[in-house]
């Protein structure tokens, strides 16, 4: 099984396409945590995929202002609030 991790950035009006792809979760999480502190960014998420296996997409991490959020993170609110470390 070959895993990859994709980092996506959430802005107020859009979720941007994949920003970064790597083979190791810690590297993806570090990049997402850094991106989540950029001006205008609400959050940065990491998604796990298994290469050549459709349907394996899975949320791996979500960062808001550098703080890892609990998964799954579900909100009807259009603003994202830090809820502490988790997952």
Steps between C-alpha positions, in 0.01 A plus 500: 500500500638839397355799685523864402385808687358812335483843665212735416443859612160643599433869433175681592350459153668184377696183561805524280636211295771281643789709625747222575526119471744284693554142620528563875224623730730698736635700205147572373381598848794736550428672169126526578570646844726765346252584222215536750676808639516680164293820463150430368519125567225354718646149515730251332406135472684178428331221306633143483477299177613149409655497152305299240213431743193716427280581798781513755493877554497577874543818704831475686540839669364854516686805629362840600753768593764231545288292739401146406123448516304191593369289214246482367456876506145581393341841531213687339674822601699665218772601746739246647586523867798333664376216721829373636728213421349173418472188296 
